[in-house]
């Protein structure tokens, strides 16, 4: 069930110049949020920003009715959100979209840039099943792999950067552990990265899920601006996704 609620900012953490995290308190009992789902955030006080901003859920604590958003500063809307202080209110529509399935016994979670966001909640869900996933994070440079220290206790953390400033030098698909024996892959991040990961998974017969990041305005499948051409016809990323199985996206993956 979707809700529209005013959450209260209870913590703000900065990660370098481009990323920050807001932990928000629900005023009552929060709806369950699955890893990979997102929220639509109303940006307060900016006349030019009329539409809500879709933000992946980074972390969830159902017991305390709190959720955390990891946000990249890319424009006026996210810049305004970066100025929020403890005690401020944010109006959210949540939970939105289809999340990850949390399947497999030997999962690999692959994230890049802002695509790292859903992997924290996803890793904790695997831990709840008694499974420590392999978590592979990549970025152009070390400062663009935010919140990595939060993932380290939850699984085997592997890192790589394009410039070699952190972890192995190269892309995620070039990491020495990328081709290990995994039975399920979840990936979120830049489109070229996800396509490369999915192509590998399909070639090896490994079940793979991708979280797409199309432009989303409404979050409920009404405006049709986030439509993706899948193997099963046109689908709204905000409603039918953002998480899709690679078997549904073979045409998109081959582009």
C-alpha positions in Angstrom: 0.0 0.0 0.0 1.3 3.4 -1.0 1.4 6.3 1.5 2.0 10.0 1.3 3.6 11.1 4.6 5.7 13.9 6.1 8.9 12.3 7.4 11.3 14.1 9.8 15.0 14.4 9.1 16.9 12.9 12.1 20.4 12.5 10.6 22.4 13.9 7.7 25.7 12.5 6.5 27.9 13.9 3.8 30.0 11.7 1.5 32.5 13.9 -0.3 31.3 16.7 -2.5 28.7 14.8 -4.5 26.8 12.5 -2.2 24.9 12.7 1.1 22.5 10.6 3.1 19.3 11.6 5.0 17.8 9.3 7.6 14.1 10.0 8.0 11.6 9.2 10.7 8.1 8.1 9.9 5.4 9.7 12.1 3.8 6.4 12.8 4.0 2.8 11.6 5.9 2.7 8.3 4.9 0.5 5.4 7.3 -2.4 4.6 9.9 -1.3 2.0 11.7 -3.9 -0.2 15.3 -3.5 -1.4 15.3 -1.8 -4.8 12.0 0.1 -4.2 12.1 3.9 -4.2 10.3 7.0 -2.9 9.1 10.2 -4.6 10.4 13.2 -2.6 8.7 16.6 -2.7 11.5 19.3 -2.9 10.5 22.2 -0.6 11.0 25.9 -1.3 12.3 25.8 -4.9 9.9 27.4 -7.4 11.6 25.9 -10.4 11.3 22.3 -9.1 7.7 21.4 -9.5 8.0 17.6 -9.8 9.0 15.2 -7.0 12.4 13.5 -7.2 12.6 9.7 -7.4 15.2 8.4 -4.9 16.2 4.8 -4.2 15.9 3.6 -0.6 19.3 3.1 0.9 18.5 1.6 4.2 15.4 0.6 6.3 14.7 0.0 9.9 11.2 -1.3 10.2 11.4 -1.6 14.0 12.1 2.1 14.5 10.0 3.2 11.4 13.0 4.9 9.7 14.5 4.9 6.2 17.6 6.4 4.7 18.1 7.9 1.3 21.6 8.1 -0.4 21.4 11.0 -2.8 23.7 12.3 -5.5 23.7 16.1 -6.1 23.0 16.6 -9.8 20.7 19.6 -10.0 18.6 22.2 -8.2 16.3 19.7 -6.6 19.0 17.4 -5.1 21.0 20.5 -4.2 18.0 21.8 -2.1 17.7 18.4 -0.5 21.3 18.5 0.5 20.6 21.6 2.5 18.0 19.8 4.7 18.8 19.9 8.4 17.8 17.7 11.4 14.2 18.5 12.3 13.2 19.5 8.8 10.2 17.8 7.2 10.1 16.0 3.8 7.0 14.7 2.2 7.4 11.3 0.6 5.3 9.0 -1.6 6.4 5.4 -0.7 7.0 2.5 -1.2 7.1 2.6 -5.0 8.2 0.2 -7.7 9.2 -3.5 -7.8 12.3 -4.4 -5.8 15.0 -7.2 -5.9 13.9 -10.8 -5.3 16.7 -11.6 -2.8 17.3 -15.0 -4.4 20.3 -17.3 -4.7 22.8 -18.8 -2.3 25.9 -17.3 -3.8 24.8 -13.8 -4.8 26.9 -11.0 -6.4 25.7 -7.4 -5.9 27.2 -5.0 -8.4 26.9 -1.2 -7.9 28.3 2.0 -9.4 27.9 5.6 -8.4 24.4 6.4 -7.1 23.5 2.8 -8.0 25.3 1.7 -4.7 22.2 3.1 -2.8 19.9 0.1 -2.8 22.7 -2.4 -2.1 22.8 -1.7 1.6 19.2 -2.7 2.3 19.6 -5.6 -0.1 22.7 -6.9 1.7 20.9 -6.7 5.0 18.0 -8.7 3.5 20.5 -11.4 2.4 22.1 -11.4 5.9 18.6 -12.0 7.3 18.6 -15.2 5.2 22.0 -16.2 6.7 23.8 -15.3 3.5 26.8 -12.9 3.1 26.8 -11.7 -0.5 29.8 -10.7 -2.5 29.5 -6.9 -3.1 31.4 -5.4 -6.0 31.5 -1.6 -6.2 33.0 0.5 -9.0 33.5 4.2 -9.7 35.7 6.6 -11.8 37.6 7.4 -8.6 37.6 6.6 -4.9 35.5 9.7 -3.9 32.7 8.4 -6.2 32.1 5.2 -4.2 30.1 6.5 -1.3 29.0 4.8 2.0 31.3 1.8 1.2 32.2 1.4 4.9 28.6 0.5 5.7 28.7 -2.5 3.3 31.9 -4.0 4.6 30.4 -5.8 7.6 27.6 -7.3 5.5 29.5 -9.4 2.9 32.7 -9.7 1.0 33.4 -6.2 -0.3 35.3 -5.8 -3.6 36.3 -2.4 -5.0 37.6 -1.1 -8.3 38.1 2.3 -9.8 38.8 3.6 -13.3 41.9 5.5 -12.1 43.2 2.9 -9.7 42.8 5.1 -6.7 40.9 2.4 -4.7 40.8 -1.3 -5.1 41.6 -2.9 -8.4 42.3 -0.7 -11.5 39.5 -1.0 -14.1 35.8 -1.6 -14.5 33.7 -3.9 -12.4 33.6 -6.5 -15.2 37.4 -6.5 -15.2 37.7 -7.3 -11.5 39.5 -10.6 -10.9 36.6 -11.9 -8.9 33.8 -10.9 -11.3 33.8 -14.2 -13.1 33.6 -16.4 -9.9 30.9 -18.9 -9.2 27.7 -16.9 -8.5 24.2 -18.1 -8.9 22.4 -14.8 -8.8 23.5 -11.2 -9.7 21.8 -7.9 -8.8 23.1 -4.7 -10.3 22.3 -1.0 -10.2 24.3 1.9 -11.6 25.3 3.4 -14.9 23.6 1.9 -18.0 26.8 0.7 -19.7 27.9 -1.1 -16.5 24.6 -2.8 -16.1 24.5 -3.9 -19.7 28.0 -5.4 -19.4 27.1 -7.2 -16.2 23.9 -8.6 -17.7 25.5 -9.7 -20.9 28.0 -11.7 -18.8 25.2 -13.2 -16.7 23.1 -14.2 -19.7 26.2 -15.8 -21.4 26.8 -17.9 -18.3 23.2 -18.7 -17.6 23.2 -16.8 -14.2 19.9 -15.3 -13.0 20.4 -11.5 -13.1 18.3 -8.6 -12.0 18.9 -5.0 -13.0 17.5 -1.8 -11.5 16.9 0.7 -14.3 17.2 4.5 -13.8 14.9 6.1 -16.4 13.5 9.6 -15.9 10.5 9.3 -13.6 8.0 12.0 -12.9 4.9 10.5 -11.3 6.2 7.2 -9.8 2.9 5.3 -10.4 2.9 4.7 -14.2 0.6 7.5 -15.1 2.8 9.9 -17.0 4.6 7.3 -19.2 7.8 9.3 -19.4 9.8 6.3 -18.0 8.7 3.7 -20.5 11.2 1.0 -21.5 11.0 -1.4 -24.4 11.2 -4.8 -22.9 11.0 -8.3 -24.5 7.4 -8.3 -23.2 6.4 -5.0 -24.6 6.6 -1.5 -23.3 6.8 -1.3 -19.5 6.9 1.6 -17.0 10.1 1.5 -15.1 8.5 3.2 -12.1 5.6 0.8 -11.8 6.7 -2.5 -13.5 10.3 -1.9 -12.3 12.7 -0.4 -11.6 14.0 -3.9 -11.1 13.7 -6.2 -14.1 15.1 -9.7 -14.7 17.7 -9.7 -17.5 15.6 -12.3 -19.4 13.0 -9.5 -19.9 15.6 -7.0 -21.2 17.6 -8.9 -23.8 16.9 -6.3 -26.5 17.8 -3.4 -24.1 20.9 -5.2 -23.0 22.1 -5.8 -26.6 22.0 -2.1 -27.5 
